[in-house]
Amino acid sequence: MRRLFAAMVGALAALIFVLSARAAPRSGADTNSVRALSKEEAVEMWAGFSRSGIAGDYCMEFSIAHRPRRGEETRAFGEIFGSKTPEGFDVTRVRIFTRNTPDGAPACAADFILKNDPAVPRVYRVENGKAREVPRADWTKPFVDGFIYSPFDLLMPYKFWNPKYDGPGRIGQAVHFFRLEPPGNAQGAGGAVRLALSREFSSPVQAQVLGADTRPAKTLKLASVKKIGSRWIMREAELRDESTRDKDILRFLSANFSEKIPDSLFDARSPEPNPKKPAMEKI
């Protein structure tokens, strides 16, 4: 296995756990023990992760199953479009549908544009053909009421925060932990994050958003991946609210990595109101 694509999402990304993290296996990996990284090795691993992402444009269809600790499961489905800004930063359009209208057409319950500029990340909500910027304090609110996934989970702004290596460990596999504190200009957009990267591939395995008491408030876990052509993409991820023990199960259903996505889909000044999907390949 030469390269691993681990989709996260956030950007659904996010998608998107990001949508995808790309990394080469680490050379000389010891499969029997988890050795702590040197300062230089930790810097190298984090740099590989922070540069990760899908190189070109893409479109993916997904489903979300909300499984409360008590009560009935609720389902939604959606689509995510991804591209790059002229500066090379990730930009995504996330649309979530929860029900059908009387004529049988799906009703869009949430429509967001996420721009992951390291200096000034932005989130916009698209309604009635217009985009309204979402304040940072609202990035952790769910895309759709009754679910858990939020813009923060898919945007993953902590990719660009200063990391502190937190040592080795195991989560079903050998991992290395990094702790990330939000910088001053990111206050209000989620708390500190503890991220576990695969020792072998430097790809995300688990991300925990920490509460004010430093205990995990939400835990995102990569559940499964699948190879499509030369790419490994995330197939399923689980996001758990640690206070309620409710879960969102995000599952990608189909994808297209070959066609150009029109820039108008991501234009916050005049966003395309009804994005058209390219031909999709089942995952």
Buried (B, 14 or more C-beta within 10 A) or exposed (E): EEEBBBBBBBBBBBBBBBBBBBBEBBEEEEEEEBEEBEEEBBEEBBEBBBEBBBEEBBBBBBBBBBBBEEEEEBEBBBBBBBBBEEEEBBBBBBBBBBEEEEEEEBEBBBBBBBBBBEEEBBBBBBEEEEBEEBEBEBBBEBBBEEBBBBBBBBBBBBBBBEBBBBEBEEEEEBBBBBBBBBEEEBEEBBBBBBBBBBBBBBBBBBBBBBBEEEEBBBBBBBEEBBEBEEBBBBBBBBBBBBEEEBBBBBBBBBBBBEEEBBEEBBBBEEBBBEBEBBEBEEB
